[in-house]
Amino acid sequence: MNYRRGLQRVYAVLTVVWIAAVLFVIPPDRLRVWSGELESIDDFMAFGRDHPIRNTLFFILVNNFPNPHYDSRLEKCAWLATTLFLPPILGYLLIFYVGPWIYRGFRPDG
């Protein structure tokens, strides 16, 4: 049995769930990276009040990933990419590279 491969598959599924949850929680205006329009703070904060599940996830996301107003499409794309992919990448590195490295430090050399 290959535990590493199994855990990587579980992690891949969790990554897809993370991306789907973020796309579900983010207001639709944030996903329109081609649009240069800025939304007001009131519109941004009102989005989370519409749906109870979105409300909880939305404010967790907003508190952990600050979302300033954008000056350019590049900043909008960078924020979206960071929000979608940075947590899964950091988690993968910690679980599959740093964790085993720490574990090997505790193994006896014999």
NUGUFI-785189 format. One record per residue (C-alpha): residue in three letters; z, y, x. Coordinates in steps of 0.1 Angstrom, whole numbers, always signed. Layout:
# NUGUFI-785189
R,ALA,Z,Y,X;
...
# end
This chain:
# NUGUFI-785189
R,MET,+0,+0,+0;
R,ASN,-10,+34,+14;
R,TYR,+16,+59,+3;
R,ARG,-1,+89,+20;
R,ARG,-34,+83,+1;
R,GLY,-15,+79,-32;
R,LEU,+5,+111,-27;
R,GLN,-27,+130,-18;
R,ARG,-43,+119,-50;
R,VAL,-12,+130,-70;
R,TYR,-13,+163,-51;
R,ALA,-50,+167,-60;
R,VAL,-42,+163,-97;
R,LEU,-13,+187,-94;
R,THR,-36,+212,-77;
R,VAL,-61,+210,-106;
R,VAL,-32,+215,-131;
R,TRP,-20,+245,-111;
R,ILE,-55,+261,-112;
R,ALA,-59,+254,-149;
R,ALA,-24,+268,-157;
R,VAL,-32,+300,-137;
R,LEU,-65,+304,-154;
R,PHE,-48,+299,-188;
R,VAL,-21,+325,-180;
R,ILE,-41,+352,-164;
R,PRO,-55,+378,-189;
R,PRO,-93,+374,-194;
R,ASP,-99,+409,-179;
R,ARG,-85,+397,-146;
R,LEU,-110,+369,-144;
R,ARG,-140,+392,-147;
R,VAL,-144,+399,-110;
R,TRP,-178,+415,-116;
R,SER,-163,+443,-137;
R,GLY,-151,+473,-119;
R,GLU,-130,+485,-149;
R,LEU,-93,+489,-144;
R,GLU,-69,+479,-171;
R,SER,-38,+499,-180;
R,ILE,-3,+487,-172;
R,ASP,+5,+485,-210;
R,ASP,-25,+462,-216;
R,PHE,-14,+440,-187;
R,MET,+22,+437,-199;
R,ALA,+12,+432,-236;
R,PHE,-9,+402,-228;
R,GLY,+21,+380,-221;
R,ARG,+38,+387,-255;
R,ASP,+10,+371,-275;
R,HIS,+18,+335,-269;
R,PRO,+52,+319,-261;
R,ILE,+40,+295,-234;
R,ARG,+18,+322,-218;
R,ASN,+47,+346,-219;
R,THR,+69,+324,-198;
R,LEU,+42,+313,-173;
R,PHE,+27,+348,-172;
R,PHE,+59,+365,-161;
R,ILE,+67,+338,-136;
R,LEU,+33,+344,-121;
R,VAL,+36,+382,-122;
R,ASN,+70,+381,-105;
R,ASN,+58,+358,-78;
R,PHE,+23,+372,-72;
R,PRO,+24,+410,-76;
R,ASN,-8,+423,-91;
R,PRO,-16,+459,-82;
R,HIS,-44,+478,-98;
R,TYR,-77,+471,-80;
R,ASP,-98,+497,-62;
R,SER,-127,+473,-57;
R,ARG,-142,+440,-68;
R,LEU,-133,+426,-34;
R,GLU,-96,+432,-40;
R,LYS,-99,+416,-74;
R,CYS,-116,+385,-59;
R,ALA,-91,+383,-31;
R,TRP,-62,+385,-55;
R,LEU,-76,+358,-77;
R,ALA,-85,+335,-48;
R,THR,-50,+340,-33;
R,THR,-33,+332,-66;
R,LEU,-54,+301,-73;
R,PHE,-56,+285,-38;
R,LEU,-27,+298,-16;
R,PRO,+2,+279,-32;
R,PRO,-17,+245,-32;
R,ILE,-28,+250,+4;
R,LEU,+7,+259,+16;
R,GLY,+22,+230,-4;
R,TYR,-3,+206,+12;
R,LEU,+4,+218,+47;
R,LEU,+42,+215,+41;
R,ILE,+41,+180,+25;
R,PHE,+14,+163,+46;
R,TYR,+18,+179,+80;
R,VAL,+52,+196,+84;
R,GLY,+71,+169,+65;
R,PRO,+58,+140,+85;
R,TRP,+63,+160,+118;
R,ILE,+99,+165,+108;
R,TYR,+103,+128,+98;
R,ARG,+89,+117,+132;
R,GLY,+115,+138,+149;
R,PHE,+143,+116,+134;
R,ARG,+127,+82,+142;
R,PRO,+141,+63,+171;
R,ASP,+118,+60,+201;
R,GLY,+123,+23,+204;
# end
